[in-house]
Amino acid sequence: MGLRYPSNSFHQPLPSVADIPPSPGPQRSLRHEDKRGFLQKLAEFIHPGPDSKDELIETLAEAEDNDIINAESRIMLEGVIRIADMSAGDVMVAAPRMDVLNIDAPYDELLHLVIDTAHSRFPVYEGETENIIGILLAKDLLKLQRAPELNIRALLRPATFVPESKGLNDLLREFRGNRNHLAIVIDEFGRVAGLITIEDVLEEIVGEIEDEFDVVEDDGDIFALADSTWRVSGDTSIERINESFGLKLAVDDFDTIGGLIAHTMGHVPKRGEQHEIDGLRFVVLHTKGGAVKWFKVMPTPLVD
């Protein structure tokens, strides 16, 4: 028995493209429209864009050479690119260099430490230094002078803890979002590894943020003062110290006067501490980041 087909099935004309109804839903072209002009395509073919961060940084250097951007803009853009690969552990102040406050210390002791270090925020611990219970703002400590009955615990702000692996991009976003300017950095074992501030992150982008003790590098690092003393930068080389003050300090072991004095004293000196070397007295004026920024230098008084 043969197959039977509907009548006239082989004689009906095939539908044209115009007769095919559109399929439901939006239609997307498989090829996106290229809106680049011919000259732009030619320029990109001859000079393709950077394929890595290193090439991008080289491109920024070329842009500076061609006066498209200035040096300051290049430095900031490079900083933005580089912090994408940096973490909190890369720029933190290590735990041994942290200035912390003991919740059980007398008010006068706390006030002296705040004045000597000149920080605006301090981690506060109870019992052991690992036990950070909050952050104290220096300005809040002044409230105790007018209201001694206040409990210092009531003045503490919550402490923020971040892992060493925390990316600087994410950390900066959190600093801006929660208006917190300091975080405690924790290592993989849950111990305090250090602290990091929003200033530490921003300095990776814009360079060191200057304060009233900072000077332009070209201005030098030894200043004669009106009272016959000198202001000397902690990173002044030993060679320059010898040349300026007629000393004969060894230049093989240490590069800077701050490093030499810290080693001799056995610790990084705090503001107000002093050390005598070959007839000169070095008084610490300012510290930052666990290092001495400025000394005041004067002759050692003669003893009758």
C-alpha positions as CSV (number, residue, x, y, z in Angstrom):
1,M,0.0,0.0,0.0
2,G,1.5,3.3,-1.1
3,L,1.8,6.5,0.9
4,R,-1.0,9.1,0.5
5,Y,-0.3,12.8,0.5
6,P,-2.8,15.7,0.8
7,S,-4.0,16.9,-2.5
8,N,-2.0,19.7,-4.2
9,S,0.7,19.4,-1.5
10,F,3.5,19.5,-4.1
11,H,1.9,22.3,-6.0
12,Q,1.7,25.0,-3.2
13,P,4.3,27.8,-3.6
14,L,6.9,28.2,-0.9
15,P,6.5,31.1,1.4
16,S,8.7,34.2,0.8
17,V,10.8,35.8,3.5
18,A,8.3,38.6,3.8
19,D,5.6,36.1,4.6
20,I,7.5,34.6,7.6
21,P,6.0,36.2,10.8
22,P,8.5,37.6,13.2
23,S,9.4,35.5,16.2
24,P,8.1,36.8,19.6
25,G,10.5,38.8,21.7
26,P,13.2,41.4,20.9
27,Q,15.7,40.5,18.2
28,R,19.4,41.1,18.8
29,S,21.8,41.3,16.0
30,L,24.6,38.8,16.1
31,R,27.0,41.5,15.1
32,H,27.3,44.8,17.1
33,E,27.5,47.9,15.1
34,D,31.1,49.3,15.1
35,K,30.8,53.0,15.5
36,R,34.6,53.7,15.3
37,G,35.7,55.9,12.4
38,F,38.2,54.8,9.8
39,L,41.0,56.9,11.2
40,Q,40.3,55.6,14.7
41,K,40.5,52.0,13.5
42,L,43.7,52.8,11.6
43,A,45.3,54.4,14.7
44,E,44.3,51.5,16.9
45,F,45.7,49.0,14.4
46,I,49.0,50.9,14.2
47,H,49.2,51.6,17.9
48,P,47.2,49.0,19.8
49,G,46.2,49.8,23.4
50,P,48.0,48.4,26.5
51,D,47.4,44.8,27.4
52,S,48.8,44.9,30.9
53,K,49.2,47.2,33.9
54,D,52.9,47.6,33.1
55,E,52.1,48.7,29.6
56,L,49.4,51.0,30.9
57,I,51.9,52.7,33.2
58,E,54.3,53.0,30.3
59,T,51.5,54.7,28.3
60,L,51.0,57.2,31.1
61,A,54.7,58.0,31.1
62,E,54.5,58.6,27.3
63,A,51.5,60.8,27.9
64,E,53.6,62.9,30.3
65,D,56.5,63.1,27.9
66,N,54.0,64.3,25.2
67,D,52.6,67.0,27.6
68,I,49.2,65.4,27.6
69,I,49.2,65.1,31.4
70,N,51.5,66.6,34.0
71,A,53.8,64.7,36.4
72,E,51.4,65.0,39.4
73,S,48.5,63.5,37.4
74,R,50.8,60.6,36.2
75,I,51.9,59.8,39.8
76,M,48.3,59.8,41.0
77,L,47.1,57.6,38.1
78,E,49.9,55.2,38.7
79,G,49.0,55.1,42.4
80,V,45.4,54.2,41.6
81,I,46.6,51.4,39.3
82,R,49.1,50.0,41.7
83,I,46.9,49.9,44.8
84,A,44.7,47.4,42.9
85,D,47.3,44.8,43.7
86,M,48.1,45.9,47.2
87,S,46.6,44.7,50.5
88,A,46.4,46.1,54.0
89,G,49.4,44.1,55.1
90,D,51.5,45.9,52.6
91,V,51.1,49.4,54.0
92,M,50.1,48.9,57.7
93,V,51.9,50.1,60.7
94,A,53.2,46.9,62.3
95,A,52.0,46.0,65.8
96,P,55.3,46.8,67.6
97,R,55.1,50.3,66.3
98,M,51.5,51.0,67.2
99,D,50.7,53.6,69.8
100,V,48.0,52.2,71.9
101,L,46.2,53.2,75.1
102,N,45.5,51.1,78.2
103,I,41.9,51.5,79.3
104,D,43.0,51.2,83.0
105,A,45.8,53.9,82.8
106,P,45.4,57.1,84.7
107,Y,44.0,60.1,82.8
108,D,47.3,62.1,83.0
109,E,49.2,59.2,81.5
110,L,46.7,58.9,78.7
111,L,46.8,62.6,78.0
112,H,50.6,62.7,77.9
113,L,50.7,59.8,75.4
114,V,48.2,61.6,73.2
115,I,50.1,64.8,73.3
116,D,53.5,63.2,72.7
117,T,52.4,61.1,69.7
118,A,50.1,63.7,68.2
119,H,47.8,61.1,66.7
120,S,44.1,61.8,66.3
121,R,42.9,58.2,66.9
122,F,44.2,55.5,69.3
123,P,43.4,51.8,69.6
124,V,42.5,51.1,73.3
125,Y,43.2,47.7,74.9
126,E,42.3,46.0,78.1
127,G,44.6,43.6,79.9
128,E,46.8,42.6,76.9
129,T,47.6,44.7,73.9
130,E,46.1,42.1,71.7
131,N,42.7,42.7,73.3
132,I,41.6,45.8,71.4
133,I,38.2,47.0,72.8
134,G,37.7,50.2,70.8
135,I,39.1,53.3,69.3
136,L,39.5,56.6,71.2
137,L,39.5,60.0,69.4
138,A,42.0,62.4,71.0
139,K,39.3,65.2,71.0
140,D,37.0,62.9,73.0
141,L,39.6,62.6,75.7
142,L,39.3,66.3,76.4
143,K,35.7,65.8,77.5
144,L,37.1,64.2,80.6
145,Q,38.6,67.5,81.7
146,R,35.2,69.2,81.9
147,A,33.4,66.1,83.1
148,P,35.7,63.9,85.2
149,E,32.7,61.7,86.2
150,L,32.5,60.4,82.6
151,N,33.6,56.8,82.1
152,I,36.3,56.5,79.4
153,R,34.6,53.4,78.1
154,A,31.6,55.5,77.1
155,L,33.9,57.5,74.8
156,L,35.2,54.6,72.8
157,R,34.2,54.1,69.2
158,P,33.8,50.6,67.8
159,A,37.0,49.1,66.4
160,T,37.0,47.9,62.8
161,F,39.0,44.7,62.1
162,V,40.3,43.7,58.6
163,P,42.5,40.8,57.4
164,E,46.0,41.4,56.1
165,S,44.8,40.3,52.7
166,K,42.2,43.0,52.5
167,G,42.6,44.9,49.2
168,L,43.3,48.6,49.4
169,N,40.6,49.4,46.9
170,D,38.0,47.7,49.0
171,L,39.4,49.1,52.2
172,L,39.3,52.7,50.8
173,R,35.7,52.2,49.8
174,E,34.8,51.0,53.3
175,F,36.6,53.9,54.9
176,R,34.6,56.3,52.8
177,G,31.3,54.4,53.4
178,N,31.4,54.1,57.2
179,R,33.5,57.2,57.9
180,N,36.0,55.1,59.8
181,H,39.5,56.3,59.4
182,L,41.4,53.6,61.2
183,A,41.2,49.8,61.1
184,I,43.0,47.1,63.1
185,V,44.8,44.5,60.8
186,I,44.5,40.9,61.8
187,D,46.8,38.1,60.6
188,E,45.8,34.6,59.6
189,F,45.9,33.4,63.2
190,G,43.6,36.1,64.5
191,R,46.3,38.1,66.1
192,V,46.8,41.9,65.8
193,A,49.3,42.4,63.0
194,G,49.1,46.2,62.9
195,L,46.9,49.1,62.0
196,I,46.1,51.0,58.9
197,T,44.5,54.5,58.4
198,I,42.8,56.2,55.5
199,E,45.9,58.4,55.3
200,D,48.1,55.4,54.7
201,V,45.9,54.3,51.7
202,L,45.7,57.8,50.2
203,E,49.5,58.3,50.5
204,E,49.9,55.3,48.2
205,I,48.0,57.3,45.6
206,V,49.0,60.9,46.1
207,G,52.4,60.5,47.9
208,E,53.1,61.4,51.5
209,I,50.5,63.9,52.9
210,E,52.5,66.7,54.3
211,D,52.0,68.3,57.7
212,E,53.4,71.3,59.5
213,F,56.7,69.5,60.0
214,D,57.2,68.4,56.4
215,V,59.2,70.5,54.0
216,V,59.9,70.6,50.3
217,E,62.7,68.2,49.6
218,D,64.8,70.8,47.8
219,D,64.8,73.0,50.9
220,G,67.1,70.6,52.7
221,D,66.8,68.8,56.0
222,I,68.9,70.7,58.4
223,F,67.7,74.1,59.5
224,A,69.4,76.7,61.8
225,L,67.0,78.2,64.2
226,A,67.0,81.6,65.8
227,D,67.8,80.2,69.3
228,S,71.2,78.8,68.1
229,T,69.7,75.3,67.7
230,W,68.9,73.2,64.6
231,R,65.9,71.3,63.3
232,V,67.1,68.0,61.7
233,S,65.1,65.5,59.7
234,G,65.3,61.9,61.0
235,D,66.2,60.6,57.6
236,T,69.2,62.9,57.2
237,S,72.2,60.8,56.1
238,I,75.1,60.2,58.6
239,E,77.5,61.7,56.0
240,R,75.5,64.9,56.0
241,I,75.4,65.0,59.8
242,N,79.2,64.5,60.0
243,E,79.7,67.3,57.4
244,S,77.3,69.8,59.0
245,F,78.3,69.3,62.6
246,G,81.9,68.2,62.3
247,L,81.3,64.7,63.7
248,K,83.0,61.4,62.8
249,L,80.1,59.0,63.1
250,A,80.6,55.6,61.4
251,V,78.7,55.5,58.0
252,D,78.9,51.8,57.4
253,D,76.3,50.5,59.9
254,F,73.4,53.0,59.5
255,D,72.2,55.3,56.7
256,T,70.3,57.9,58.7
257,I,70.6,59.7,62.0
258,G,67.2,58.5,63.0
259,G,68.2,54.9,62.5
260,L,71.4,55.3,64.4
261,I,69.7,56.9,67.4
262,A,66.9,54.4,67.5
263,H,69.4,51.5,67.5
264,T,71.5,53.1,70.2
265,M,68.5,53.7,72.5
266,G,67.1,50.2,71.8
267,H,63.6,51.5,70.7
268,V,62.0,54.2,68.4
269,P,62.1,57.2,70.7
270,K,58.9,59.1,71.4
271,R,58.4,62.8,71.3
272,G,60.3,64.6,74.0
273,E,62.9,61.8,74.4
274,Q,66.5,62.9,73.9
275,H,69.9,61.3,73.2
276,E,73.4,62.8,73.3
277,I,76.1,62.1,70.6
278,D,79.6,63.7,70.6
279,G,78.6,66.9,72.4
280,L,75.2,67.3,70.7
281,R,71.8,66.6,72.2
282,F,69.1,65.3,69.9
283,V,65.5,65.9,71.2
284,V,62.6,64.2,69.4
285,L,60.2,66.8,68.0
286,H,57.9,64.6,65.9
287,T,57.4,61.0,65.0
288,K,55.3,59.4,62.3
289,G,54.7,55.8,61.2
290,G,57.1,54.4,63.9
291,A,60.0,56.6,62.9
292,V,61.4,59.9,64.0
293,K,60.5,62.7,61.5
294,W,62.3,65.6,63.2
295,F,64.9,66.3,65.9
296,K,65.8,69.5,67.7
297,V,69.6,69.5,68.0
298,M,71.6,71.6,70.4
299,P,75.0,71.6,72.0
300,T,75.3,69.6,75.2
301,P,75.6,72.0,78.2
302,L,79.1,72.1,79.6
303,V,79.4,70.7,83.1
304,D,81.5,72.8,85.5
